């Protein structure tokens, strides 16, 4: 039987509270303990709901609040 997990939004609020308003892929990768390649793939190759980011020249910029909203959307799709 599939059940939705309860996601602790306050933990996410705490995690994002002290972050700058913009993050680089490197900062996002460090925050979640994944590689920069993983973050870039989430930005460019995750067709259903890509990680929102803006490319300025050759540099990707992830807006903190967009990143948090993306994580919350994805947490609603987690099932056991």
Backbone atoms as SQL, in Angstrom:
CREATE TABLE atoms (id INTEGER PRIMARY KEY, chain TEXT, resi INTEGER, resn TEXT, atom TEXT, x REAL, y REAL, z REAL);
INSERT INTO atoms VALUES
  (1, 'A', 1, 'UNK', 'N', 0.847, -1.173, 0.000),
  (2, 'A', 1, 'UNK', 'CA', 0.000, 0.000, 0.000),
  (3, 'A', 1, 'UNK', 'C', 0.894, 1.238, 0.000),
  (4, 'A', 2, 'UNK', 'N', 0.602, 2.163, -0.910),
  (5, 'A', 2, 'UNK', 'CA', 1.364, 3.409, -0.979),
  (6, 'A', 2, 'UNK', 'C', 0.807, 4.426, -0.006),
  (7, 'A', 3, 'UNK', 'N', 1.704, 5.030, 0.738),
  (8, 'A', 3, 'UNK', 'CA', 1.318, 6.090, 1.667),
  (9, 'A', 3, 'UNK', 'C', 2.258, 7.263, 1.454),
  (10, 'A', 4, 'UNK', 'N', 1.732, 8.466, 1.594),
  (11, 'A', 4, 'UNK', 'CA', 2.586, 9.648, 1.501),
  (12, 'A', 4, 'UNK', 'C', 3.376, 9.793, 2.785),
  (13, 'A', 5, 'UNK', 'N', 4.665, 10.068, 2.631),
  (14, 'A', 5, 'UNK', 'CA', 5.499, 10.364, 3.788),
  (15, 'A', 5, 'UNK', 'C', 5.167, 11.766, 4.283),
  (16, 'A', 6, 'UNK', 'N', 5.340, 11.971, 5.549),
  (17, 'A', 6, 'UNK', 'CA', 5.161, 13.303, 6.112),
  (18, 'A', 6, 'UNK', 'C', 6.502, 14.010, 6.013),
  (19, 'A', 7, 'UNK', 'N', 6.506, 15.134, 5.330),
  (20, 'A', 7, 'UNK', 'CA', 7.734, 15.894, 5.123),
  (21, 'A', 7, 'UNK', 'C', 7.769, 17.043, 6.105),
  (22, 'A', 8, 'UNK', 'N', 8.867, 17.177, 6.826),
  (23, 'A', 8, 'UNK', 'CA', 9.014, 18.226, 7.828),
  (24, 'A', 8, 'UNK', 'C', 9.437, 19.531, 7.153),
  (25, 'A', 9, 'UNK', 'N', 8.450, 20.360, 6.844),
  (26, 'A', 9, 'UNK', 'CA', 8.706, 21.630, 6.158),
  (27, 'A', 9, 'UNK', 'C', 9.549, 22.560, 7.016),
  (28, 'A', 10, 'UNK', 'N', 9.417, 22.492, 8.324),
  (29, 'A', 10, 'UNK', 'CA', 10.208, 23.379, 9.183),
  (30, 'A', 10, 'UNK', 'C', 11.701, 23.078, 9.060),
  (31, 'A', 11, 'UNK', 'N', 12.050, 21.822, 8.836),
  (32, 'A', 11, 'UNK', 'CA', 13.462, 21.480, 8.634),
  (33, 'A', 11, 'UNK', 'C', 13.985, 22.132, 7.360),
  (34, 'A', 12, 'UNK', 'N', 13.157, 22.150, 6.327),
  (35, 'A', 12, 'UNK', 'CA', 13.543, 22.803, 5.083),
  (36, 'A', 12, 'UNK', 'C', 13.649, 24.310, 5.281),
  (37, 'A', 13, 'UNK', 'N', 12.710, 24.871, 6.024),
  (38, 'A', 13, 'UNK', 'CA', 12.769, 26.305, 6.345),
  (39, 'A', 13, 'UNK', 'C', 14.073, 26.636, 7.053),
  (40, 'A', 14, 'UNK', 'N', 14.442, 25.811, 8.028),
  (41, 'A', 14, 'UNK', 'CA', 15.688, 26.028, 8.773),
  (42, 'A', 14, 'UNK', 'C', 16.906, 25.935, 7.859),
  (43, 'A', 15, 'UNK', 'N', 16.891, 24.954, 6.955),
  (44, 'A', 15, 'UNK', 'CA', 18.016, 24.740, 6.051),
  (45, 'A', 15, 'UNK', 'C', 18.216, 25.948, 5.125),
  (46, 'A', 16, 'UNK', 'N', 17.119, 26.525, 4.673),
  (47, 'A', 16, 'UNK', 'CA', 17.195, 27.610, 3.701),
  (48, 'A', 16, 'UNK', 'C', 17.289, 28.997, 4.338),
  (49, 'A', 17, 'UNK', 'N', 17.035, 29.112, 5.633),
  (50, 'A', 17, 'UNK', 'CA', 16.953, 30.415, 6.301),
  (51, 'A', 17, 'UNK', 'C', 18.216, 31.254, 6.160),
  (52, 'A', 18, 'UNK', 'N', 19.358, 30.645, 6.286),
  (53, 'A', 18, 'UNK', 'CA', 20.612, 31.409, 6.273),
  (54, 'A', 18, 'UNK', 'C', 21.325, 31.395, 4.927),
  (55, 'A', 19, 'UNK', 'N', 20.692, 30.826, 3.912),
  (56, 'A', 19, 'UNK', 'CA', 21.329, 30.777, 2.599),
  (57, 'A', 19, 'UNK', 'C', 21.208, 32.123, 1.889),
  (58, 'A', 20, 'UNK', 'N', 22.166, 32.416, 1.025),
  (59, 'A', 20, 'UNK', 'CA', 22.036, 33.629, 0.214),
  (60, 'A', 20, 'UNK', 'C', 20.865, 33.488, -0.753),
  (61, 'A', 21, 'UNK', 'N', 20.429, 34.599, -1.331),
  (62, 'A', 21, 'UNK', 'CA', 19.266, 34.574, -2.226),
  (63, 'A', 21, 'UNK', 'C', 19.545, 33.837, -3.528),
  (64, 'A', 22, 'UNK', 'N', 20.806, 33.705, -3.886),
  (65, 'A', 22, 'UNK', 'CA', 21.170, 32.934, -5.071),
  (66, 'A', 22, 'UNK', 'C', 22.226, 31.903, -4.696),
  (67, 'A', 23, 'UNK', 'N', 22.182, 30.779, -5.397),
  (68, 'A', 23, 'UNK', 'CA', 23.140, 29.698, -5.181),
  (69, 'A', 23, 'UNK', 'C', 23.750, 29.294, -6.513),
  (70, 'A', 24, 'UNK', 'N', 24.981, 28.902, -6.466),
  (71, 'A', 24, 'UNK', 'CA', 25.613, 28.300, -7.643),
  (72, 'A', 24, 'UNK', 'C', 25.308, 26.798, -7.603),
  (73, 'A', 25, 'UNK', 'N', 25.461, 26.108, -8.722),
  (74, 'A', 25, 'UNK', 'CA', 25.314, 24.653, -8.688),
  (75, 'A', 25, 'UNK', 'C', 26.263, 23.995, -7.680),
  (76, 'A', 26, 'UNK', 'N', 27.447, 24.577, -7.520),
  (77, 'A', 26, 'UNK', 'CA', 28.415, 24.034, -6.563),
  (78, 'A', 26, 'UNK', 'C', 27.892, 24.159, -5.129),
  (79, 'A', 27, 'UNK', 'N', 27.294, 25.300, -4.806),
  (80, 'A', 27, 'UNK', 'CA', 26.733, 25.491, -3.466),
  (81, 'A', 27, 'UNK', 'C', 25.559, 24.546, -3.218),
  (82, 'A', 28, 'UNK', 'N', 24.699, 24.388, -4.217),
  (83, 'A', 28, 'UNK', 'CA', 23.553, 23.487, -4.084),
  (84, 'A', 28, 'UNK', 'C', 24.028, 22.045, -3.907),
  (85, 'A', 29, 'UNK', 'N', 25.044, 21.672, -4.648),
  (86, 'A', 29, 'UNK', 'CA', 25.593, 20.317, -4.533),
  (87, 'A', 29, 'UNK', 'C', 26.160, 20.067, -3.141),
  (88, 'A', 30, 'UNK', 'N', 26.895, 21.033, -2.633),
  (89, 'A', 30, 'UNK', 'CA', 27.473, 20.895, -1.290),
  (90, 'A', 30, 'UNK', 'C', 26.380, 20.802, -0.233),
  (91, 'A', 31, 'UNK', 'N', 25.356, 21.619, -0.376),
  (92, 'A', 31, 'UNK', 'CA', 24.251, 21.634, 0.584),
  (93, 'A', 31, 'UNK', 'C', 23.588, 20.265, 0.706),
  (94, 'A', 32, 'UNK', 'N', 23.418, 19.575, -0.423),
  (95, 'A', 32, 'UNK', 'CA', 22.705, 18.299, -0.413),
  (96, 'A', 32, 'UNK', 'C', 23.615, 17.083, -0.524),
  (97, 'A', 33, 'UNK', 'N', 24.910, 17.295, -0.546),
  (98, 'A', 33, 'UNK', 'CA', 25.841, 16.172, -0.558),
  (99, 'A', 33, 'UNK', 'C', 25.801, 15.362, -1.843),
  (100, 'A', 34, 'UNK', 'N', 25.602, 16.062, -2.967),
  (101, 'A', 34, 'UNK', 'CA', 25.619, 15.398, -4.267),
  (102, 'A', 34, 'UNK', 'C', 26.674, 16.083, -5.130),
  (103, 'A', 35, 'UNK', 'N', 26.890, 15.557, -6.315),
  (104, 'A', 35, 'UNK', 'CA', 27.881, 16.160, -7.198),
  (105, 'A', 35, 'UNK', 'C', 27.277, 17.338, -7.963),
  (106, 'A', 36, 'UNK', 'N', 28.155, 18.179, -8.460),
  (107, 'A', 36, 'UNK', 'CA', 27.723, 19.302, -9.293),
  (108, 'A', 36, 'UNK', 'C', 27.051, 18.767, -10.556),
  (109, 'A', 37, 'UNK', 'N', 27.545, 17.646, -11.068),
  (110, 'A', 37, 'UNK', 'CA', 26.939, 17.032, -12.250),
  (111, 'A', 37, 'UNK', 'C', 25.484, 16.661, -11.973),
  (112, 'A', 38, 'UNK', 'N', 25.198, 16.152, -10.793),
  (113, 'A', 38, 'UNK', 'CA', 23.820, 15.820, -10.433),
  (114, 'A', 38, 'UNK', 'C', 22.943, 17.065, -10.465),
  (115, 'A', 39, 'UNK', 'N', 23.412, 18.146, -9.880),
  (116, 'A', 39, 'UNK', 'CA', 22.634, 19.394, -9.878),
  (117, 'A', 39, 'UNK', 'C', 22.427, 19.890, -11.308),
  (118, 'A', 40, 'UNK', 'N', 23.469, 19.874, -12.118),
  (119, 'A', 40, 'UNK', 'CA', 23.327, 20.334, -13.510),
  (120, 'A', 40, 'UNK', 'C', 22.372, 19.443, -14.300),
  (121, 'A', 41, 'UNK', 'N', 22.398, 18.155, -14.025),
  (122, 'A', 41, 'UNK', 'CA', 21.443, 17.256, -14.679),
  (123, 'A', 41, 'UNK', 'C', 20.019, 17.558, -14.237),
  (124, 'A', 42, 'UNK', 'N', 19.824, 17.882, -12.968),
  (125, 'A', 42, 'UNK', 'CA', 18.480, 18.245, -12.492),
  (126, 'A', 42, 'UNK', 'C', 17.991, 19.532, -13.159),
  (127, 'A', 43, 'UNK', 'N', 18.915, 20.413, -13.485),
  (128, 'A', 43, 'UNK', 'CA', 18.563, 21.665, -14.159),
  (129, 'A', 43, 'UNK', 'C', 18.231, 21.409, -15.631),
  (130, 'A', 44, 'UNK', 'N', 19.070, 20.632, -16.304),
  (131, 'A', 44, 'UNK', 'CA', 18.971, 20.527, -17.765),
  (132, 'A', 44, 'UNK', 'C', 18.311, 19.267, -18.295),
  (133, 'A', 45, 'UNK', 'N', 18.279, 18.187, -17.510),
  (134, 'A', 45, 'UNK', 'CA', 17.812, 16.910, -18.053),
  (135, 'A', 45, 'UNK', 'C', 16.614, 16.321, -17.343),
  (136, 'A', 46, 'UNK', 'N', 16.065, 17.011, -16.398),
  (137, 'A', 46, 'UNK', 'CA', 14.898, 16.507, -15.660),
  (138, 'A', 46, 'UNK', 'C', 13.669, 17.142, -16.303),
  (139, 'A', 47, 'UNK', 'N', 13.139, 16.483, -17.329),
  (140, 'A', 47, 'UNK', 'CA', 12.133, 17.109, -18.193),
  (141, 'A', 47, 'UNK', 'C', 10.788, 17.376, -17.522),
  (142, 'A', 48, 'UNK', 'N', 10.347, 16.515, -16.596),
  (143, 'A', 48, 'UNK', 'CA', 9.033, 16.708, -15.975),
  (144, 'A', 48, 'UNK', 'C', 8.987, 17.948, -15.086),
  (145, 'A', 49, 'UNK', 'N', 10.003, 18.141, -14.307),
  (146, 'A', 49, 'UNK', 'CA', 10.041, 19.276, -13.378),
  (147, 'A', 49, 'UNK', 'C', 11.501, 19.622, -13.098),
  (148, 'A', 50, 'UNK', 'N', 12.152, 20.313, -14.038),
  (149, 'A', 50, 'UNK', 'CA', 13.578, 20.615, -13.834),
  (150, 'A', 50, 'UNK', 'C', 13.793, 21.558, -12.659),
  (151, 'A', 51, 'UNK', 'N', 14.964, 21.460, -12.071),
  (152, 'A', 51, 'UNK', 'CA', 15.366, 22.388, -11.026),
  (153, 'A', 51, 'UNK', 'C', 15.437, 23.774, -11.652),
  (154, 'A', 52, 'UNK', 'N', 14.656, 24.734, -11.157),
  (155, 'A', 52, 'UNK', 'CA', 14.658, 26.060, -11.772),
  (156, 'A', 52, 'UNK', 'C', 15.990, 26.768, -11.577),
  (157, 'A', 53, 'UNK', 'N', 16.531, 27.242, -12.678),
  (158, 'A', 53, 'UNK', 'CA', 17.794, 27.979, -12.641),
  (159, 'A', 53, 'UNK', 'C', 17.833, 28.921, -13.840),
  (160, 'A', 54, 'UNK', 'N', 18.650, 29.925, -13.719),
  (161, 'A', 54, 'UNK', 'CA', 18.807, 30.918, -14.773),
  (162, 'A', 54, 'UNK', 'C', 20.248, 30.845, -15.246),
  (163, 'A', 55, 'UNK', 'N', 20.437, 30.807, -16.550),
  (164, 'A', 55, 'UNK', 'CA', 21.794, 30.804, -17.079),
  (165, 'A', 55, 'UNK', 'C', 22.153, 32.225, -17.473),
  (166, 'A', 56, 'UNK', 'N', 23.179, 32.738, -16.844),
  (167, 'A', 56, 'UNK', 'CA', 23.684, 34.082, -17.122),
  (168, 'A', 56, 'UNK', 'C', 25.074, 33.899, -17.720),
  (169, 'A', 57, 'UNK', 'N', 25.157, 34.114, -19.011),
  (170, 'A', 57, 'UNK', 'CA', 26.411, 33.822, -19.699),
  (171, 'A', 57, 'UNK', 'C', 26.651, 32.325, -19.668),
  (172, 'A', 58, 'UNK', 'N', 27.740, 31.916, -19.046),
  (173, 'A', 58, 'UNK', 'CA', 28.065, 30.492, -18.923),
  (174, 'A', 58, 'UNK', 'C', 27.786, 29.949, -17.526),
  (175, 'A', 59, 'UNK', 'N', 27.200, 30.783, -16.673),
  (176, 'A', 59, 'UNK', 'CA', 27.026, 30.430, -15.264),
  (177, 'A', 59, 'UNK', 'C', 25.541, 30.207, -14.940),
  (178, 'A', 60, 'UNK', 'N', 25.249, 29.100, -14.266),
  (179, 'A', 60, 'UNK', 'CA', 23.896, 28.844, -13.776),
  (180, 'A', 60, 'UNK', 'C', 23.717, 29.497, -12.408),
  (181, 'A', 61, 'UNK', 'N', 22.559, 30.113, -12.204),
  (182, 'A', 61, 'UNK', 'CA', 22.207, 30.719, -10.924),
  (183, 'A', 61, 'UNK', 'C', 20.875, 30.113, -10.486),
  (184, 'A', 62, 'UNK', 'N', 20.854, 29.617, -9.268),
  (185, 'A', 62, 'UNK', 'CA', 19.649, 29.020, -8.693),
  (186, 'A', 62, 'UNK', 'C', 19.121, 29.982, -7.635),
  (187, 'A', 63, 'UNK', 'N', 17.899, 30.440, -7.816),
  (188, 'A', 63, 'UNK', 'CA', 17.295, 31.320, -6.822),
  (189, 'A', 63, 'UNK', 'C', 16.852, 30.489, -5.618),
  (190, 'A', 64, 'UNK', 'N', 17.259, 30.905, -4.452),
  (191, 'A', 64, 'UNK', 'CA', 16.986, 30.166, -3.216),
  (192, 'A', 64, 'UNK', 'C', 15.504, 29.811, -3.069),
  (193, 'A', 65, 'UNK', 'N', 14.625, 30.781, -3.251),
  (194, 'A', 65, 'UNK', 'CA', 13.203, 30.527, -3.036),
  (195, 'A', 65, 'UNK', 'C', 12.621, 29.587, -4.085),
  (196, 'A', 66, 'UNK', 'N', 13.121, 29.660, -5.337),
  (197, 'A', 66, 'UNK', 'CA', 12.675, 28.726, -6.378),
  (198, 'A', 66, 'UNK', 'C', 13.146, 27.310, -6.059),
  (199, 'A', 67, 'UNK', 'N', 14.364, 27.195, -5.542),
  (200, 'A', 67, 'UNK', 'CA', 14.922, 25.890, -5.171),
  (201, 'A', 67, 'UNK', 'C', 14.080, 25.267, -4.054),
  (202, 'A', 68, 'UNK', 'N', 13.754, 26.058, -3.064),
  (203, 'A', 68, 'UNK', 'CA', 12.947, 25.570, -1.945),
  (204, 'A', 68, 'UNK', 'C', 11.563, 25.131, -2.434),
  (205, 'A', 69, 'UNK', 'N', 10.925, 25.936, -3.280),
  (206, 'A', 69, 'UNK', 'CA', 9.602, 25.588, -3.808),
  (207, 'A', 69, 'UNK', 'C', 9.678, 24.299, -4.632),
  (208, 'A', 70, 'UNK', 'N', 10.752, 24.120, -5.401),
  (209, 'A', 70, 'UNK', 'CA', 10.942, 22.909, -6.197),
  (210, 'A', 70, 'UNK', 'C', 11.056, 21.685, -5.289),
  (211, 'A', 71, 'UNK', 'N', 11.828, 21.815, -4.216),
  (212, 'A', 71, 'UNK', 'CA', 11.967, 20.704, -3.273),
  (213, 'A', 71, 'UNK', 'C', 10.624, 20.362, -2.624),
  (214, 'A', 72, 'UNK', 'N', 9.850, 21.369, -2.281),
  (215, 'A', 72, 'UNK', 'CA', 8.539, 21.121, -1.676),
  (216, 'A', 72, 'UNK', 'C', 7.611, 20.409, -2.658),
  (217, 'A', 73, 'UNK', 'N', 7.623, 20.824, -3.927),
  (218, 'A', 73, 'UNK', 'CA', 6.797, 20.145, -4.939),
  (219, 'A', 73, 'UNK', 'C', 7.207, 18.694, -5.046),
  (220, 'A', 74, 'UNK', 'N', 8.499, 18.453, -5.095),
  (221, 'A', 74, 'UNK', 'CA', 8.995, 17.075, -5.254),
  (222, 'A', 74, 'UNK', 'C', 8.708, 16.244, -4.004),
  (223, 'A', 75, 'UNK', 'N', 8.718, 16.860, -2.826),
  (224, 'A', 75, 'UNK', 'CA', 8.448, 16.101, -1.610),
  (225, 'A', 75, 'UNK', 'C', 6.993, 15.622, -1.567),
  (226, 'A', 76, 'UNK', 'N', 6.108, 16.301, -2.256),
  (227, 'A', 76, 'UNK', 'CA', 4.722, 15.880, -2.320),
  (228, 'A', 76, 'UNK', 'C', 4.515, 14.652, -3.180),
  (229, 'A', 77, 'UNK', 'N', 5.527, 14.276, -3.970),
  (230, 'A', 77, 'UNK', 'CA', 5.429, 13.110, -4.840),
  (231, 'A', 77, 'UNK', 'C', 6.099, 11.880, -4.261),
  (232, 'A', 78, 'UNK', 'N', 6.646, 11.961, -3.059),
  (233, 'A', 78, 'UNK', 'CA', 7.342, 10.831, -2.433),
  (234, 'A', 78, 'UNK', 'C', 6.314, 9.880, -1.830),
  (235, 'A', 79, 'UNK', 'N', 6.444, 8.601, -2.204),
  (236, 'A', 79, 'UNK', 'CA', 5.577, 7.582, -1.618),
  (237, 'A', 79, 'UNK', 'C', 6.411, 6.414, -1.143),
  (238, 'A', 80, 'UNK', 'N', 5.897, 5.668, -0.214),
  (239, 'A', 80, 'UNK', 'CA', 6.579, 4.455, 0.269),
  (240, 'A', 80, 'UNK', 'C', 6.350, 3.301, -0.678);
